[in-house]
Amino acid sequence: MYNDSYYILKSNNGGVKETLVATPDVHNNLTSQINTHITNYLSDVNPNSPLVNISDEIKSCTLWHLVLTNIIHSIITHEQFQNVLIIPTFRDSRHSSFILSDSTPRLVGQTHKPNIGNHLLPIINKVFDTSPNMYIAYPPEHVSLYKYIMEQYGVNIIPSNKMYTELGLDDYTITPPEGVKFDLVVILGADHDSDEKFDIVDLKADFAEYCNSDFVLFDEWMLPQTVIQYQDDDLDGIIHPYRINGERRDISEAASWVSSHYMSKHMVRSNYHEENKTRHIESVIKRGSKIY
């Protein structure tokens, strides 16, 4: 729906979708709320955070972080996952900037560094009361900006023994809620400095004890300097590197629905025809998904 509003997918039961229309007022009010929490964290809760120096920059990203994270949320909800384990990677010390320094013209919003804003995923889930049961794992002693924001919205935080600092981290454990088995594990932008690829069987084995036997793993990650830029009908410049060997899940139906509903018209700025936008976005989602 390309006008001044867009959809939040609340549930998808047997193909029957329940949606909520995110009007500009709804979206702007949530953006303002989150930015207030950012101010409180950096001024009162953790004034020694290195993020203090880029406070305005962080807040300037919130609106687009919400829009782009809604893609991830919509895919998860569309695919009818029920119990979702989210593995965060954000630490205050990990990022000295939220904006790419490159100034090449591109689709509005894509100047933001990837693997940051996706930490708003469980907040969208909580604020709009959507159907997945999302849990995010943090060490009890961990302090960071996004954990603080999640606490303000009552996100389900469960204990882990440490932060998940790199893909395939050894000896990483969580304490799940009693009786809960996860059918989806979402890893939010974990580092991996090697060219060596992981085998999906080995990577899933690290989480198997917490999950159903047929659980799915979502490596929600982009290269740190990724820039998505469209040139007319050419998608050849969009690179989707994969760091996991394994069969990817077919999300064609989800990509089709999300591409038509996730973004409002005034947020889409490009140099190709209006009628091609949905097709382009759908192709990017399908080609770029790292869901196994």
N, C-alpha and C positions, 0 to 999 in steps of 0.2 A: 504494500500500500504506500505509494509515493505521494504523500502530501505532508502536512505539518506534523503528523503523528506517526507512530510506528507501533508494532505489536510486541507485547511480552507474552510468550507462550507459557500459560500456567500449567496445562496438562494435555496429554494426548492419550486418550483411553479408547482403544480399539479403532483408532483412526478419527475419533471425534475430538476435535481440538477445542479447548477452552482458552480464550485469549483475553488479554487486558490491553486496552488502547493507552499507550503512553503518550499523552498529549504534551505539547511544549511546557505547560505548567507543571505537569508531573515530573518530567525529565529535569527541568530547571530547578525545581524545588529539591529534588534528590541531590543534584549536583551541588547546590548551595549547602545542604546539610552535611554532605561528605567534606566539603571544603572547610566548614566550621570545625569538624572533627580534626582535620589536618592542622588547622590553626591551633586548636587546643593542645594537640599532641606536641607540636613543635615549640609552643610557648610555655606550657605548664607541665606536661607529663615528662617530656624528654628534651629539655632545651639544649642539651649537649649533643644531640644527634647531629651527624654531619649533614643531614638533610635541611637543617635550619637555613643554610645559605641559599637553597634553591626552593624555598617555600612557595613563592609566587609561580615559579615554573611548574611545580607539582600540581598546584591548584588549576593552572591553565589547562592541564591535561585531563581533568576529571570528566568533563562532558564527553569527550571522545572515548575515554577508557570505558565508560558505561555503554556507549553505543557498540563498540567493537566487542566487548565482553558479552553482550547480549547475543552475539552470533554463537559463541561457545555454549552459553546457557540454552539457547533455542535448540541446538543440535542434541544436547543431552536430554532435554525434555521431550523432544520429538521422538527420540529413540527409546523412550519409555524406561529409562534406567530408574531404579527405585532407591537403592542405597549407594551413595557416591562418596568415595574416599578422595579427598583433595590433599595433595602433597605440595605445600607452599615452598618457595625458595627465596622469597624477598627478604633481604636484610638491609637495614639502613646503610650499612657500610658498602653494600654491593654496587650502588649506583651513585655516581657523582653528578649525573644529569639525567633528566627524563626526556630530553629532546635530542634528536640527531643533529650534529653540527652541519651536515651536508645541506646545501641550500637549493638543490635541484628542484624545479617545480614538480609537484606530484599531487595525487588525490588528497584533498583536504583531510587532515588528521593523521596522515601516514608519516609525519615528521617525528612522531613519538617513538621512543625506543620500545622494542617488543619485550615480552616476558615480564612486564610490570603490571599494567592495568588489568591483566587477567585475574589478579588477586581479588578483584571485586566480584568474582563469580558467586561466592556464597552470600554476598550481600544482596545481589539481585534475587537470589533464591529466598532469602528471608523477608526482604521488603515487600515483595509481591506474592509471598506465600505460594510458591510454585510446588509442583508435585514431587520432585526428587527430594529424598532425605539426604542433605549434604552435611558431611562432617569434614573438618579440616584439622590436620595434626600439627601441633606445636609442642616443643619442650615447655614445661610449666614455667621455667625461669626466663623464657625468651621474651624480649621486648623489641617491638618494631612498629613502624607506622601502620602497616596493613593489619597486623594483629590487633592493634588498638582500635582501629575503625571497626573491625569485625566484632569486637567486644561491645561496642556501642549499639550494635544491632542484634545482639543475642545470637550470633552465629554459633553453631554446635562445634566447639573446640574440644578435641580429644588429645591425650598426651602422646608425645613421641619422645624417644630417648635423646634425639638431637635433630638439628635441621638437615634436610636433604640437600646437600650442597652440590652434588654431582650425580649424573645418571649412573645407576648401578652401584650406588653407595653400599659398602659392606656394613653389616651389623646395624642396619637401620630397623628400628622396631616401633610399633605403635601399641596403644592399649585401646581396643575398640569397645564400644558400648556392649554390654552383655546381650547376647542373643542376636547381634547384628552381623550379617555377612554382606560384603559389598559385591555388587555386580558391575561396578565401574571404578577404576582408579584413574584419577586425573593428575598428572605430574605437570606442575606449572613452571615451565621454563628452566629446568635444571641444566647446569653447565655440563659440557662434555668437550674437553680440549683435544681429544684424540680423533684421528680419522677412522679409527676402528669402529665398526658397527656392532651393536648388540644383537643377539638373537632374541626374538620375542619370547621364546620358551624360557630362556634363562632369566630374562628380566621379569617375566610374570612369576617365576618361582620365588622371587623376593617378597611377593605380596600374597602368595597363594593361601597361606594359613589364615588370612583375614577375609577371604573372598569365596564366593561360589565357584564351583568347578569350571564354569564356562564364562568367567568374568572377562571384561574387556578392559584394555589399557589404552589411555588417551595421552599421548606425548604432546602436550599443548606447548609448543616451542617454535620459535623462529630464530634464524641467525641474528646475532646481536645488531648487525648493521643492515638488516633487511629494510628495503624500501620498495613499496608496491607502487608502480607507476604504469598507467595505461596510456598507450599511444594508439588512438583510433581503435581498430579491431584486433590489434596485435597483443597477444598474451605471451609471446616468446620471451619477453624480458622478465617474467615472473618466475623465479627459481624456487623450487620446493625441495630442499635437501632432506633426505631421510637418514636418520642415524640408527634405525632399527630394521633388521631383516625379518620379514614376516608378512603374511597376507593381511592387507588392510581391509577393514570393514567397509562394505558398500553403504554409503550414506547418500545415495542419489536422491531419494525422496526427501530427506531432510534438507539437503542442499537446495533443492528446488523450492521448498516451502520458505526456508529462511531467506533466500535471495529476494523473494517477493515481499517480505514482511518486516525485515529487521531494521530498515533505515528510512527516515523520512526524506522527502524530496529536497528540502532546503539544505540537507547535510551532504547531498551527493553533488559534487562539482567535478565535471570532467569534460573532455572535448569530443566525446562520441555521442551518438544519438540516444535520446531518452529510451527508446524501445529496446536498446541493446544492453542497458544497464543490468537488468536481471540476469541475462545470459552470461555476462562477464562475471558477475559476483558468484553465480552458481558454479561456473567453471573453476574459479579460484578456490572456493570451498571444497569442491570435490578433489581437485588436484592437490590441495595443500593439507588435507586432513591426515593426521597421523594417529589413526584409531585402529587398534589391532585386536 
